[in-house]
Amino acid sequence: MKVCPFILKYENMKYTIKNKNFLDWRFTDRNDFVKLGEIVFEKLLLNGRCTLTSQELLDMTGYIPVHYIPVHIINEDEIDEDIEIDPSDCQLVGIETAEDVHDKLRNILIENGNQEYGDCIIDEICELFNFSPTEES
């Protein structure tokens, strides 16, 4: 796994990934679904039932490609698509959660009299905290 020197990550913070984006990437081909079926089958054999969360799938994943992480890139020309992020440095958020955060940020800006409260400023604030930007909503 290559380490990414171009991603700013504050200590004790996790990168956020939208649940849908993670699942879309995690299940990109037929083999991914076969593996999921094997996991479910094994749980059914052991427990007689299966509960599997997106977070459990994330925890079983060996890496997350860097382009699925909303990050502040120091130099986009130097970003290597082969860079991988450790899943333990990530947290999943639902689309509703991200949209709620964007709406709350927008309301704070409006309530405090800021003339700028569009997606561009919301995205810049989100990048500061490695949170999903509005364009992925």
N, C-alpha and C positions, 0 to 999 in steps of 0.2 A: 504494500500500500504506500503510495507516494503521499508525503505530507505537503499540505498547501501553505506556503509562506505568504500567500497573497490575500488570505482571508483574515479579517479582523474579528476576533472573538474575545469577548470580555470574560474574565475568570468567573467560573461558576454559572455561566450562561449556556443555554443549549440553543442550537440552531432549530428553527421551526420549519416543519415540512407539512404542507397540507395533506391530510389523510388521503384524499382522492389522488393527488399527484404521486404519493408513495405507492398506492395500490396499482395505479396505472403502470408505473415503472416495474413494480415487483412482478406483475403478471402480464408480461409483454409477449410471451409465447406459450405454446401448448405444454411444454415441459414444466413450466411454472405451475400450471393448473394440476398437472399430474402429481407434482411434489406436494401441493396443497392437499390433494385427495389422499395421499399417503399419510400425511400428518393427521388428517381428520380420522382416517381409518384406524390408525394406531391409537388415538385417543378413545375412539369408540370401543375398541377391543379391551383397553385397559380399564375404562371407567363406565362404559355403557352409554356415555353421552359425550358431547364435544362442545366446548366453548373455546373460541379462539378470537382474540382481539387483534386489531391492527397493531397495537403496541407489541403484542407477543410476536407477530410476524416481523416487525421491525427488529426486535431483540434477536431473532433467529437469522437476520440478514447479516452477511459478512461486511458489507460496505454500502455506502450511498454515494452515487456519482456526484461530483461537485456541482454540476449544473442543476441539480434539484434543490440546492440550498440557496435561499435568498441571502446574499451576502454583499458586503461592501468590498469590491475588488480594487486593490491599489492600482494595478495596471492590467486592464482586460486583455491586452495583447500578449501578456506573459502567462495567462491562465492555461493550464494544461488539462485537457478534457479527461485525461487518465487519472487525475487526482481523485482520491476517494476519501470520504469522511466516515469516521467510526460511528456506527449507529448509537453508541452510548452517549455521543455528543449531540444527539438529536431528540426532538420531541415532536409528536404528531399533534396537529390541531385540525379541527373540523372546519369546513368552509364557513359555517355559521359563526364559529369562534373568531376567525380572522375578520370576517365582515363586521362583527360586533366591535372588535378592537378598532378597525378603521373608522367606524361610525363614531365611537367614543372619542377618538383623536380629533376627528372633524368637528364634533360638538365642542370640545375643549377650545379649539382654535377659534371657532365662531363666537363662543361665549366670552372669550377674552379679547374680542375686537380685532382679530387678525383678518386682514384683507385676503390673505392667501389661505385657502383651505381645500384646495382641489387635490386630485390624486397625486400630483407631482410632489407636493409638500408632505402628504401622508406617506408616500413611498420613501422619501428621504428620511423621515423619522423612523419608519419601519426598518430601513437599512441600518440605522444606528444600533438597533437592538436585535439585528439578525432575525427579524420577523417577516413573514410573507407580505410582499407588496400587493397593492390593489389589483394590478394587472393580472394576477393569477386567480382572482376571485371569480 
